[in-house]
């Protein structure tokens, strides 16, 4: 009597379930940001190489300045490291937008 419950009660001819075929895995297309996208040149940058300035609260500037002193780096190098770390934690869609923006700026210079 338990077989006549639900959809089984309407089926006159019972057919076998089709074979379950799992698709083959294609190559993993794990794309990442290019390594050299935010890399700084080995030589020291000058004012003309650093075209933009940013305004920061005093406590943020002090923290970045202290980090630069502790790591024996320039402030722009510390900011670059922070931005690289931040970008690495973003979703892929946002990374693509950032990469596109950076490449556009680099191609126009």
Secondary structure, 3 states (H helix, E strand, C coil): CHHHCHHHHCCCCCCCCCCCCCCCCCCCCCCCCCCCCCCCCCCCCCHHHCCCCCCCCHHHHHHHHHHHHHHCCCHHHHHHHHHHHHHHCCCHHHHHHHHHHHHHHHHHC
